[in-house]
Amino acid sequence: GAEWTNGSLWQDEYESYCDWKGVTCNEKSRVTELNLANNGLSGRLSESIGDLTFIEVLDLSDNDIKGSIPTQIGLLSELTYLRLSYNAFTGAAPESLGELTQLQLLQLQSNRITKMPNIPQLDGSIYNKSAFVTDCGVPSAFDEALECEHCTMCCNANEDCYPQEDTRIAEHLGLSYSTFAALFISCFIALCCIVALSLYLYLFSKRKNQGNALTLTTSTVRRLEEDDKYALSRIGKASVYSYFVTDKVIGWLVAFATLGIQIGILVFFVVASEANLQDDAIDIQFTWKCPRDSFVCKDTADLAGAGWFIFSVLMIANLAKDMISGTKLIYHSSKVRHSRASRIRYFIGGTLLCSITLFALYVSTIYNKAIATSTTDIIVNSVVVLFVMELDEWIFAAFEACNEKWTSHSAGSNHSTSHIAEMKEKIARQQAQLESQQKELGMLRSQQEELMLQMEEMRRQSNDISSPASEFVPQCQYQYDTSSDLEAGVGKGDAMCEGGDEVEYQPGQIIESQREEMKMPRVMRSRKKRSHK
């Protein structure tokens, strides 16, 4: 004790050990507390420490004690508070530490301990996150960080610490960030399928009940072209995702490749946000400090509510448009008037646009929660994720710069998918067939009229042959005084007969055949004249 910072009475053999510096005894003169923190202690911790069987508090932190922790420390069955931090202990911690069932605080950080025994989880109701602290964080002074399953706080070689606790997702669902993201996106895609199918069935039954069948007309094709333009505007004309609403196979491959690259980049952020404090791949900022002069660990991060408000504004301003557009495109895919191929294209485009947007929001949230320590950090991290989300537009711009034909579909004016072009050709063929049929119908009508006239003539001739020919009746043109005389068969006048003779007739001389002839339609009379000639 001569080299101690304060060794008061430790070398006085006549003084009671209960009066020594840092020693506290109970009424039976049994040592219950030994606190020699930051007192210049060095050397090795004696195995006789196991003789203090009634000790409850042992604090030897912030000294220069070397060697291994003696196994006899496990004999201190009443021990509730043990601080050996900020020393030079080496080797593996003794297994006997797991026998200290009354222990509520154990701090061993800033030593050179290489292995921790399986110590049961401590009761953290009093000391909370400061209850069990070791050097289980990264970067570590060793090749591999110390593994400590039940530690509440992990510190690294820089004496920075971070709570070792499950995320809320892991706590409630038992899932890592990566697993939850995959499950969430899968459920969202399944939900989109159910919603799109339900809308299609509803609209189909509605159209069927109203009796509005979809007819193939020019207006229908024009409307479908407008639908294609609408879908293109929703998914983004200046994005490679616009290939999803076309039937270009190469374009689809480019779009899927871009989507895969974006997801791959965002996955790195997810992995870096995981709460595995022994993994060098994490980006978690160790913002906690467990000071030498206090057993309470504190968070030094300066992330206020204003930072999360700015984060919300950035996310809404940049991602809301894509989310709304993708949702509209999914609804658009349920329209009955579209072909099956068009509905599939619209649905895939809208679903993938919504999925990558939600994934970006999820990644940005967990990443900022894991590593952001200030308002500026949360802004920078959010911008980085949004920067990744612009990759589809950069690739599209690169394609357009290389060859404008590769991006000609984005112009919209001459854009027409194959199914619409096929419909146009079909309508043109139908119109040509209709015109041909109309011409044939006109010819058939003319032939029908001619045939009817011939049949009437044949009927007239048949009637003339069957009537008795008692006398020759000259064919004359009569001129009646009045129309009523014609009906009565009376009157007088002149008649021009065959041979140019002019005959004068008296009342009652008109015969029945002549009356019938006068009653015949003009066309029939003229035909009859031509036949006699």
RODO-2510 file (C-alpha; in nm, 4 decimals, decimal comma):
residues 533
     n   res          X          Y          Z
     1     g     0,0000     0,0000     0,0000
     2     a     0,2994     0,2311     0,0079
     3     e     0,2630     0,3169    -0,3594
     4     w    -0,1114     0,3647    -0,3379
     5     t    -0,2590     0,7006    -0,3993
     6     n    -0,4308     0,6834    -0,0646
     7     g    -0,3258     0,3989     0,1665
     8     s    -0,4462     0,5541     0,4877
     9     l    -0,4023     0,3177     0,7868
    10     w    -0,3390     0,0149     0,5632
    11     q     0,0163    -0,0154     0,7048
    12     d    -0,0793     0,0619     1,0655
    13     e    -0,0913    -0,2703     1,2409
    14     y    -0,2623    -0,1259     1,5430
    15     e    -0,5629     0,0106     1,3621
    16     s    -0,8728    -0,1967     1,2949
    17     y    -0,9059    -0,3029     0,9343
    18     c    -1,2578    -0,1617     0,9420
    19     d    -1,0939     0,1838     0,9602
    20     w    -0,8696     0,1313     0,6586
    21     k    -0,9179     0,3383     0,3471
    22     g    -1,2057     0,1974     0,1347
    23     v    -1,3108    -0,0718     0,3830
    24     t    -1,6623    -0,0861     0,5247
    25     c    -1,7712    -0,3349     0,7905
    26     n    -2,1004    -0,4320     0,9452
    27     e    -2,1855    -0,4402     1,3133
    28     k    -2,0098    -0,7749     1,3465
    29     s    -1,6853    -0,6310     1,2035
    30     r    -1,7197    -0,8301     0,8882
    31     v    -1,6075    -0,6605     0,5675
    32     t    -1,9076    -0,5860     0,3466
    33     e    -1,7503    -0,3335     0,1100
    34     l    -1,4062    -0,2749    -0,0396
    35     n    -1,3729     0,0301    -0,2644
    36     l    -1,0197     0,1106    -0,3836
    37     a    -1,1084     0,2542    -0,7243
    38     n    -0,8522     0,4849    -0,8844
    39     n    -0,6067     0,4356    -0,6027
    40     g    -0,2893     0,3389    -0,7864
    41     l    -0,3091    -0,0332    -0,7156
    42     s    -0,0761    -0,2596    -0,9143
    43     g     0,0473    -0,6167    -0,9121
    44     r    -0,1849    -0,9187    -0,9008
    45     l    -0,5139    -0,9720    -0,7239
    46     s    -0,4486    -1,2105    -0,4376
    47     e    -0,6316    -1,5401    -0,4107
    48     s    -0,7083    -1,4480    -0,0485
    49     i    -0,9835    -1,2291    -0,1866
    50     g    -1,1968    -1,5407    -0,1472
    51     d    -1,1775    -1,5043     0,2312
    52     l    -1,4076    -1,2020     0,2237
    53     t    -1,7140    -1,4250     0,2236
    54     f    -1,9477    -1,1534     0,3528
    55     i    -1,8437    -0,8819     0,1118
    56     e    -2,1235    -0,7300    -0,0969
    57     v    -1,9420    -0,4521    -0,2869
    58     l    -1,5989    -0,4864    -0,4492
    59     d    -1,4694    -0,1985    -0,6596
    60     l    -1,1055    -0,2163    -0,7782
    61     s    -1,1609    -0,0268    -1,1044
    62     d    -0,9241     0,2186    -1,2685
    63     n    -0,6007     0,0730    -1,1339
    64     d    -0,3118    -0,1264    -1,2818
    65     i    -0,3865    -0,4736    -1,1565
    66     k    -0,2403    -0,7413    -1,3810
    67     g    -0,2683    -1,1148    -1,4261
    68     s    -0,5814    -1,3229    -1,4277
    69     i    -0,8867    -1,2899    -1,2113
    70     p    -0,8553    -1,5518    -0,9359
    71     t    -1,1142    -1,8286    -0,9343
    72     q    -1,1601    -1,7760    -0,5576
    73     i    -1,3691    -1,4734    -0,6383
    74     g    -1,6529    -1,7149    -0,7007
    75     l    -1,6597    -1,7825    -0,3229
    76     l    -1,8012    -1,4372    -0,2571
    77     s    -2,1578    -1,5605    -0,2483
    78     e    -2,2970    -1,2347    -0,1051
    79     l    -2,1373    -1,0180    -0,3717
    80     t    -2,3852    -0,7895    -0,5537
    81     y    -2,1501    -0,5252    -0,6994
    82     l    -1,8208    -0,6068    -0,8776
    83     r    -1,6171    -0,3521    -1,0725
    84     l    -1,2805    -0,4613    -1,2100
    85     s    -1,2867    -0,2313    -1,5141
    86     y    -0,9959    -0,0217    -1,6415
    87     n    -0,7208    -0,2553    -1,5241
    88     a    -0,4834    -0,4957    -1,7017
    89     f    -0,6463    -0,8292    -1,6288
    90     t    -0,5599    -1,0915    -1,8886
    91     g    -0,6705    -1,4374    -1,9929
    92     a    -1,0114    -1,5906    -1,9538
    93     a    -1,2487    -1,4805    -1,6834
    94     p    -1,3056    -1,7583    -1,4281
    95     e    -1,6057    -1,9854    -1,4615
    96     s    -1,6745    -1,9250    -1,0941
    97     l    -1,8175    -1,5849    -1,1805
    98     g    -2,1298    -1,7700    -1,2902
    99     e    -2,1757    -1,8877    -0,9293
   100     l    -2,2343    -1,5356    -0,8010
   101     t    -2,6113    -1,5601    -0,7935
   102     q    -2,6612    -1,2345    -0,5994
   103     l    -2,4666    -1,0279    -0,8506
   104     q    -2,6468    -0,7208    -0,9867
   105     l    -2,3552    -0,5294    -1,1403
   106     l    -2,0485    -0,6680    -1,3169
   107     q    -1,8168    -0,4351    -1,5102
   108     l    -1,5016    -0,5800    -1,6676
   109     q    -1,4413    -0,3443    -1,9624
   110     s    -1,1041    -0,1995    -2,0629
   111     n    -0,9056    -0,5084    -1,9686
   112     r    -0,7434    -0,7756    -2,1825
   113     i    -0,9839    -1,0538    -2,1055
   114     t    -1,0049    -1,3019    -2,3924
   115     k    -1,2990    -1,5194    -2,2913
   116     m    -1,6114    -1,4851    -2,0847
   117     p    -1,7849    -1,7727    -1,9082
   118     n    -2,1550    -1,8404    -1,9429
   119     i    -2,2779    -1,5984    -1,6811
   120     p    -2,6557    -1,5915    -1,6320
   121     q    -2,8411    -1,2767    -1,7199
   122     l    -2,8205    -1,0257    -1,4395
   123     d    -3,1139    -0,8471    -1,2890
   124     g    -3,1047    -0,5095    -1,4588
   125     s    -3,3866    -0,3509    -1,2640
   126     i    -3,1407    -0,1387    -1,0624
   127     y    -2,8476    -0,0671    -1,2935
   128     n    -3,0313    -0,1072    -1,6279
   129     k    -2,7933    -0,0958    -1,9257
   130     s    -2,4910    -0,0544    -1,6945
   131     a    -2,5461    -0,3883    -1,5216
   132     f    -2,3082    -0,6110    -1,7228
   133     v    -2,0295    -0,4410    -1,9217
   134     t    -1,7388    -0,6077    -2,1028
   135     d    -1,5126    -0,5510    -2,4062
   136     c    -1,7480    -0,7234    -2,6515
   137     g    -1,7629    -0,4399    -2,9053
   138     v    -1,5734    -0,3624    -3,2247
   139     p    -1,3074    -0,2629    -3,3022
   140     s    -1,1464    -0,4973    -3,0567
   141     a    -0,7906    -0,5164    -2,9270
   142     f    -0,7871    -0,8782    -3,0430
   143     d    -0,8476    -1,0449    -3,3769
   144     e    -1,1960    -1,1408    -3,2667
   145     a    -1,4194    -0,9461    -3,0346
   146     l    -1,5106    -1,0952    -2,7016
   147     e    -1,8368    -1,2882    -2,7099
   148     c    -2,0747    -1,2183    -2,4272
   149     e    -2,4318    -1,3393    -2,4690
   150     h    -2,5893    -1,1692    -2,1677
   151     c    -2,3893    -0,8489    -2,1557
   152     t    -2,6024    -0,5355    -2,1381
   153     m    -2,3295    -0,3062    -2,2709
   154     c    -2,0385    -0,3731    -2,5080
   155     c    -1,7353    -0,1469    -2,5186
   156     n    -1,4608    -0,1423    -2,7814
   157     a    -1,0893    -0,0706    -2,7890
   158     n    -1,1610     0,3017    -2,8051
   159     e    -1,3496     0,2850    -2,4744
   160     d    -1,6717     0,3644    -2,6582
   161     c    -1,9750     0,1550    -2,5710
   162     y    -2,3139     0,0587    -2,7061
   163     p    -2,6055    -0,1287    -2,5448
   164     q    -2,6308    -0,4919    -2,6470
   165     e    -3,0029    -0,5359    -2,6776
   166     d    -3,2460    -0,6779    -2,9258
   167     t    -3,4097    -0,4460    -3,1747
   168     r    -3,7827    -0,3980    -3,1373
   169     i    -3,8394    -0,6286    -3,4332
   170     a    -3,6214    -0,8987    -3,2791
   171     e    -3,7768    -0,8461    -2,9382
   172     h    -4,1369    -0,8840    -3,0559
   173     l    -4,0978    -1,1100    -3,3610
   174     g    -3,7637    -1,2764    -3,3094
   175     l    -3,6457    -1,1682    -3,6571
   176     s    -3,3401    -0,9851    -3,7810
   177     y    -3,3693    -0,6716    -3,9936
   178     s    -3,2891    -0,8659    -4,3115
   179     t    -3,5398    -1,1455    -4,2466
   180     f    -3,8131    -0,9021    -4,1531
   181     a    -3,7515    -0,6961    -4,4685
   182     a    -3,7817    -1,0047    -4,6913
   183     l    -4,0975    -1,1168    -4,5116
   184     f    -4,2512    -0,7702    -4,5229
   185     i    -4,1912    -0,7206    -4,8969
   186     s    -4,3238    -1,0696    -4,9718
   187     c    -4,6419    -0,9991    -4,7765
   188     f    -4,6809    -0,6645    -4,9518
   189     i    -4,6519    -0,8250    -5,2964
   190     a    -4,9080    -1,0892    -5,1962
   191     l    -5,1405    -0,8126    -5,0766
   192     c    -5,1017    -0,6302    -5,4085
   193     c    -5,1964    -0,9493    -5,5939
   194     i    -5,5086    -0,9931    -5,3832
   195     v    -5,6137    -0,6290    -5,4246
   196     a    -5,5542    -0,6241    -5,8016
   197     l    -5,7420    -0,9518    -5,8520
   198     s    -6,0335    -0,8338    -5,6369
   199     l    -6,0594    -0,5077    -5,8286
   200     y    -6,0491    -0,6889    -6,1615
   201     l    -6,3262    -0,9294    -6,0605
   202     y    -6,5361    -0,6409    -5,9309
   203     l    -6,4964    -0,4334    -6,2474
   204     f    -6,5523    -0,7384    -6,4665
   205     s    -6,8798    -0,8273    -6,2909
   206     k    -6,9890    -0,4640    -6,3041
   207     r    -6,9313    -0,4437    -6,6791
   208     k    -7,1054    -0,7783    -6,7298
   209     n    -7,4114    -0,6699    -6,5313
   210     q    -7,4342    -0,3460    -6,7287
   211     g    -7,4031    -0,5360    -7,0558
   212     n    -7,1177    -0,3170    -7,1758
   213     a    -6,9121    -0,5587    -7,3797
   214     l    -6,5767    -0,4352    -7,5003
   215     t    -6,5977    -0,3850    -7,8775
   216     l    -6,3013    -0,3544    -8,1068
   217     t    -6,3268    -0,0031    -8,2473
   218     t    -6,0918     0,2798    -8,3282
   219     s    -6,2031     0,4653    -8,0158
   220     t    -6,1190     0,1583    -7,8071
   221     v    -5,7694     0,1433    -7,9530
   222     r    -5,7247     0,5156    -7,8937
   223     r    -5,8274     0,4686    -7,5333
   224     l    -5,5831     0,1826    -7,4882
   225     e    -5,3062     0,3994    -7,6318
   226     e    -5,3945     0,6645    -7,3768
   227     d    -5,3753     0,3952    -7,1075
   228     d    -5,0232     0,3075    -7,2185
   229     k    -4,9224     0,6727    -7,2040
   230     y    -5,0783     0,7046    -6,8589
   231     a    -4,8899     0,3986    -6,7331
   232     l    -4,5670     0,5384    -6,8755
   233     s    -4,6192     0,8703    -6,6989
   234     r    -4,6958     0,6946    -6,3670
   235     i    -4,3856     0,4784    -6,3594
   236     g    -4,1619     0,7555    -6,4925
   237     k    -4,0639     0,8347    -6,8492
   238     a    -3,7035     0,9080    -6,7543
   239     s    -3,6491     0,5809    -6,5680
   240     v    -3,5487     0,2335    -6,6822
   241     y    -3,8539     0,1157    -6,4898
   242     s    -4,0551     0,2514    -6,7843
   243     y    -3,9529    -0,0649    -6,9705
   244     f    -4,1878    -0,2566    -6,7403
   245     v    -4,4913    -0,1131    -6,9254
   246     t    -4,3522    -0,2067    -7,2666
   247     d    -4,3096    -0,5417    -7,4372
   248     k    -3,9350    -0,5014    -7,4968
   249     v    -3,7554    -0,8066    -7,3600
   250     i    -3,4147    -0,6358    -7,3430
   251     g    -3,5758    -0,3416    -7,1672
   252     w    -3,7222    -0,5742    -6,9059
   253     l    -3,3820    -0,7317    -6,8453
   254     v    -3,2261    -0,3875    -6,7983
   255     a    -3,5033    -0,2851    -6,5576
   256     f    -3,4679    -0,6031    -6,3517
   257     a    -3,0890    -0,5668    -6,3438
   258     t    -3,1207    -0,2088    -6,2186
   259     l    -3,3713    -0,3149    -5,9553
   260     g    -3,1361    -0,5907    -5,8415
   261     i    -2,8458    -0,3468    -5,8103
   262     q    -3,0546    -0,1065    -5,6023
   263     i    -3,1748    -0,3836    -5,3724
   264     g    -2,8204    -0,5176    -5,3372
   265     i    -2,6882    -0,1771    -5,2331
   266     l    -2,9695    -0,1255    -4,9844
   267     v    -2,9087    -0,4702    -4,8349
   268     f    -2,5597    -0,3552    -4,7325
   269     f    -2,7239    -0,0801    -4,5286
   270     v    -2,9532    -0,3350    -4,3648
   271     v    -2,6635    -0,5617    -4,2680
   272     a    -2,4714    -0,2618    -4,1339
   273     s    -2,7699    -0,1794    -3,9111
   274     e    -2,7903    -0,5197    -3,7432
   275     a    -2,7380    -0,5231    -3,3678
   276     n    -2,4517    -0,7750    -3,3719
   277     l    -2,1895    -0,5737    -3,1907
   278     q    -1,9209    -0,8377    -3,2527
   279     d    -1,9442    -0,8040    -3,6317
   280     d    -1,6933    -0,5776    -3,8027
   281     a    -1,9422    -0,5179    -4,0885
   282     i    -2,1726    -0,3063    -3,8756
   283     d    -2,1745     0,0729    -3,8960
   284     i    -2,3248     0,1266    -3,5520
   285     q    -2,1758     0,4250    -3,3783
   286     f    -2,0703     0,3456    -3,0203
   287     t    -2,2009     0,6630    -2,8653
   288     w    -2,2201     0,5474    -2,5031
   289     k    -1,9560     0,6102    -2,2397
   290     c    -1,8946     0,4153    -1,9207
   291     p    -1,6664     0,6559    -1,7337
   292     r    -1,3905     0,5480    -1,4990
   293     d    -1,5266     0,7384    -1,2034
   294     s    -1,8866     0,6179    -1,2276
   295     f    -2,0696     0,2904    -1,2729
   296     v    -2,3432     0,4626    -1,4774
   297     c    -2,3062     0,4444    -1,8552
   298     k    -2,4433     0,7400    -2,0514
   299     d    -2,5428     0,8064    -2,4118
   300     t    -2,3538     1,0973    -2,5649
   301     a    -2,5502     1,1100    -2,8946
   302     d    -2,6991     1,4452    -2,9865
   303     l    -2,9921     1,3291    -3,1987
   304     a    -3,2993     1,5377    -3,1195
   305     g    -3,6571     1,5237    -3,2440
   306     a    -3,5811     1,7877    -3,5061
   307     g    -3,3576     1,5407    -3,6871
   308     w    -3,6372     1,2855    -3,7228
   309     f    -3,8736     1,5587    -3,8381
   310     i    -3,6313     1,6565    -4,1149
   311     f    -3,5949     1,2880    -4,1994
   312     s    -3,9740     1,2572    -4,2384
   313     v    -3,9879     1,5605    -4,4654
   314     l    -3,7098     1,4246    -4,6879
   315     m    -3,8705     1,0822    -4,7179
   316     i    -4,2175     1,2166    -4,7960
   317     a    -4,0885     1,4680    -5,0492
   318     n    -3,8837     1,2104    -5,2394
   319     l    -4,0721     0,8834    -5,2024
   320     a    -4,4396     0,9802    -5,1805
   321     k    -4,4670     1,0361    -5,5565
   322     d    -4,3307     0,6904    -5,6401
   323     m    -4,5558     0,5254    -5,3838
   324     i    -4,8687     0,7005    -5,5125
   325     s    -4,7782     0,6359    -5,8767
   326     g    -4,7133     0,2694    -5,8107
   327     t    -5,0464     0,2347    -5,6305
   328     k    -5,2314     0,3981    -5,9206
   329     l    -5,0563     0,1683    -6,1642
   330     i    -5,1690    -0,1367    -5,9664
   331     y    -5,5263    -0,0087    -5,9801
   332     h    -5,4823     0,0649    -6,3505
   333     s    -5,3855    -0,2986    -6,4086
   334     s    -5,7286    -0,4142    -6,2913
   335     k    -5,9161    -0,2429    -6,5780
   336     v    -6,1134    -0,4954    -6,7819
   337     r    -6,0478    -0,3273    -7,1161
   338     h    -5,6781    -0,4159    -7,1072
   339     s    -5,5386    -0,7336    -7,2516
   340     r    -5,3948    -0,9927    -7,0170
   341     a    -5,0385    -0,9028    -7,1168
   342     s    -5,1008    -0,5337    -7,0461
   343     r    -5,2529    -0,6060    -6,7069
   344     i    -4,9520    -0,8181    -6,6122
   345     r    -4,7086    -0,5472    -6,7235
   346     y    -4,8911    -0,2725    -6,5367
   347     f    -4,9221    -0,4847    -6,2233
   348     i    -4,5555    -0,5856    -6,2181
   349     g    -4,4407    -0,2300    -6,2809
   350     g    -4,6629    -0,0809    -6,0087
   351     t    -4,5865    -0,3516    -5,7533
   352     l    -4,2102    -0,3328    -5,7993
   353     l    -4,2166     0,0471    -5,7841
   354     c    -4,4082     0,0395    -5,4539
   355     s    -4,1899    -0,2401    -5,3157
   356     i    -3,8557    -0,0716    -5,3807
   357     t    -3,9962     0,2542    -5,2410
   358     l    -4,1104     0,0897    -4,9171
   359     f    -3,7792    -0,0949    -4,8903
   360     a    -3,5852     0,2308    -4,9248
   361     l    -3,7976     0,3906    -4,6510
   362     y    -3,7413     0,0902    -4,4244
   363     v    -3,3657     0,0879    -4,4858
   364     s    -3,3291     0,4595    -4,4248
   365     t    -3,5227     0,4345    -4,0976
   366     i    -3,3287     0,1468    -3,9419
   367     y    -2,9943     0,2746    -4,0655
   368     n    -3,0461     0,6170    -3,9128
   369     k    -3,1679     0,4624    -3,5910
   370     a    -2,8524     0,2521    -3,5734
   371     i    -2,5795     0,5013    -3,6589
   372     a    -2,7137     0,8566    -3,6622
   373     t    -2,5745     1,0561    -3,3700
   374     s    -2,6833     1,4068    -3,4688
   375     t    -2,9256     1,5952    -3,6903
   376     t    -2,6627     1,6376    -3,9609
   377     d    -2,5931     1,2620    -3,9533
   378     i    -2,9560     1,1768    -4,0116
   379     i    -2,9738     1,4195    -4,3045
   380     v    -2,6573     1,2800    -4,4640
   381     n    -2,7699     0,9187    -4,4207
   382     s    -3,1126     0,9935    -4,5697
   383     v    -2,9613     1,1646    -4,8714
   384     v    -2,7309     0,8663    -4,9316
   385     v    -3,0269     0,6253    -4,9456
   386     l    -3,2229     0,8615    -5,1719
   387     f    -2,9129     0,8888    -5,3881
   388     v    -2,9270     0,5119    -5,4443
   389     m    -3,2936     0,5437    -5,5439
   390     e    -3,1969     0,7675    -5,8367
   391     l    -2,9895     0,4929    -5,9992
   392     d    -3,2693     0,3947    -6,2396
   393     e    -3,2817     0,7460    -6,3842
   394     w    -2,9044     0,7675    -6,4261
   395     i    -2,8938     0,4419    -6,6182
   396     f    -3,1792     0,5622    -6,8382
   397     a    -2,9939     0,8886    -6,9060
   398     a    -2,6826     0,6888    -6,9991
   399     f    -2,8847     0,4776    -7,2452
   400     e    -3,0372     0,7870    -7,3974
   401     a    -2,6945     0,9445    -7,4394
   402     c    -2,5646     0,6311    -7,6132
   403     n    -2,8558     0,5810    -7,8508
   404     e    -3,1882     0,7634    -7,8452
   405     k    -3,3613     0,4696    -8,0131
   406     w    -3,3096     0,2684    -7,6944
   407     t    -3,5315     0,5135    -7,5091
   408     s    -3,7725     0,6030    -7,7887
   409     h    -4,0639     0,4511    -7,5976
   410     s    -4,0454     0,7361    -7,3456
   411     a    -4,1526     0,9901    -7,6107
   412     g    -4,5045     0,8519    -7,5900
   413     s    -4,6350     0,9936    -7,9192
   414     n    -4,5223     0,7044    -8,1406
   415     h    -4,5200     0,4500    -7,8659
   416     s    -4,7481     0,1554    -7,9251
   417     t    -4,7174    -0,1864    -7,7729
   418     s    -4,7541    -0,4925    -7,9890
   419     h    -5,1049    -0,5746    -7,8706
   420     i    -5,2300    -0,2308    -7,9748
   421     a    -5,0569    -0,2601    -8,3118
   422     e    -5,2223    -0,5967    -8,3595
   423     m    -5,5576    -0,4459    -8,2712
   424     k    -5,5054    -0,1692    -8,5260
   425     e    -5,4258    -0,4228    -8,7956
   426     k    -5,7294    -0,6268    -8,6988
   427     i    -5,9554    -0,3217    -8,7159
   428     a    -5,8136    -0,2322    -9,0592
   429     r    -5,8832    -0,5834    -9,1824
   430     q    -6,2342    -0,5719    -9,0417
   431     q    -6,3023    -0,2367    -9,2084
   432     a    -6,1790    -0,3701    -9,5438
   433     q    -6,3981    -0,6768    -9,5053
   434     l    -6,6942    -0,4578    -9,4126
   435     e    -6,6528    -0,2414    -9,7224
   436     s    -6,6263    -0,5501    -9,9415
   437     q    -6,9363    -0,6973    -9,7840
   438     q    -7,1264    -0,3699    -9,8380
   439     k    -7,0372    -0,3728   -10,2094
   440     e    -7,1447    -0,7337   -10,2412
   441     l    -7,4682    -0,6537   -10,0602
   442     g    -7,5437    -0,3697   -10,3068
   443     m    -7,4888    -0,6000   -10,6005
   444     l    -7,7120    -0,8628   -10,4445
   445     r    -7,9866    -0,6076   -10,3939
   446     s    -7,9697    -0,4998   -10,7625
   447     q    -7,9823    -0,8617   -10,8711
   448     q    -8,2772    -0,9193   -10,6411
   449     e    -8,4728    -0,6311   -10,7912
   450     e    -8,3989    -0,7522   -11,1440
   451     l    -8,5059    -1,1014   -11,0505
   452     m    -8,8295    -0,9765   -10,9012
   453     l    -8,9096    -0,7888   -11,2232
   454     q    -8,8432    -1,0955   -11,4310
   455     m    -9,0647    -1,3059   -11,2084
   456     e    -9,3451    -1,0526   -11,2405
   457     e    -9,3109    -1,0557   -11,6181
   458     m    -9,3235    -1,4300   -11,6259
   459     r    -9,6337    -1,4270   -11,4121
   460     r    -9,8020    -1,1768   -11,6492
   461     q    -9,7161    -1,3817   -11,9512
   462     s    -9,8532    -1,6925   -11,7846
   463     n   -10,1818    -1,5130   -11,7141
   464     d   -10,2107    -1,3938   -12,0772
   465     i   -10,1625    -1,7447   -12,2125
   466     s   -10,4205    -1,8959   -11,9811
   467     s   -10,6974    -1,6340   -12,0664
   468     p   -10,9432    -1,7153   -12,3690
   469     a   -10,8614    -1,5364   -12,6917
   470     s   -11,2173    -1,4885   -12,8362
   471     e   -11,1269    -1,1988   -13,0513
   472     f   -10,8350    -0,9852   -13,1405
   473     v   -10,8090    -0,6780   -12,9255
   474     p   -10,6026    -0,4052   -13,0752
   475     q   -10,3593    -0,2381   -12,8546
   476     c   -10,4678     0,1204   -12,8259
   477     q   -10,3950     0,4173   -12,6094
   478     y   -10,7149     0,5660   -12,4777
   479     q   -10,7773     0,9164   -12,3767
   480     y   -11,0597     0,9560   -12,1267
   481     d   -11,2434     1,2696   -12,0538
   482     t   -11,2312     1,2126   -11,6803
   483     s   -11,0776     0,9648   -11,4438
   484     s   -11,4201     0,8624   -11,3279
   485     d   -11,5056     0,7540   -11,6835
   486     l   -11,2214     0,5075   -11,6655
   487     e   -11,3674     0,3414   -11,3626
   488     a   -11,7163     0,3302   -11,5090
   489     g   -11,5993     0,2250   -11,8544
   490     v   -11,7911     0,5064   -12,0190
   491     g   -11,7050     0,8269   -12,1979
   492     k   -11,5918     0,9198   -12,5359
   493     g   -11,2706     1,0115   -12,6967
   494     d   -11,0068     0,9050   -12,9431
   495     a   -10,7731     0,6088   -12,9239
   496     m   -10,4494     0,5488   -13,1143
   497     c   -10,4227     0,1774   -13,2012
   498     e   -10,1599    -0,0402   -13,3673
   499     g   -10,0950     0,0435   -13,7244
   500     g   -10,1487     0,4160   -13,6621
   501     d   -10,5321     0,3988   -13,7040
   502     e   -10,7303     0,6379   -13,4988
   503     v   -11,0522     0,4891   -13,3632
   504     e   -11,3422     0,6636   -13,2075
   505     y   -11,5190     0,4736   -12,9360
   506     q   -11,8593     0,5129   -12,7834
   507     p   -11,9608     0,4819   -12,4251
   508     g   -11,9343     0,1281   -12,2922
   509     q   -11,7040     0,0033   -12,5645
   510     i   -11,3913    -0,0385   -12,3358
   511     i   -11,3291    -0,3991   -12,2618
   512     e   -11,2123    -0,5545   -11,9428
   513     s   -10,8599    -0,6380   -12,0614
   514     q   -10,8033    -0,2786   -12,1608
   515     r   -10,9254    -0,1585   -11,8244
   516     e   -10,6826    -0,3929   -11,6530
   517     e   -10,4067    -0,2658   -11,8722
   518     m   -10,4819     0,0915   -11,7763
   519     k   -10,4731    -0,0051   -11,4106
   520     m   -10,1284    -0,1675   -11,4434
   521     p    -9,8300     0,0200   -11,3112
   522     r    -9,6576     0,2426   -11,5561
   523     v    -9,3477     0,0279   -11,5595
   524     m    -9,5447    -0,2818   -11,6522
   525     r    -9,7321    -0,1003   -11,9266
   526     s    -9,4117     0,0249   -12,0788
   527     r    -9,2642    -0,3293   -12,0659
   528     k    -9,5727    -0,4663   -12,2312
   529     k    -9,5451    -0,2122   -12,5088
   530     r    -9,1843    -0,3080   -12,5718
   531     s    -9,2739    -0,6755   -12,5837
   532     h    -9,5411    -0,6168   -12,8481
   533     k    -9,3058    -0,4108   -13,0530
***
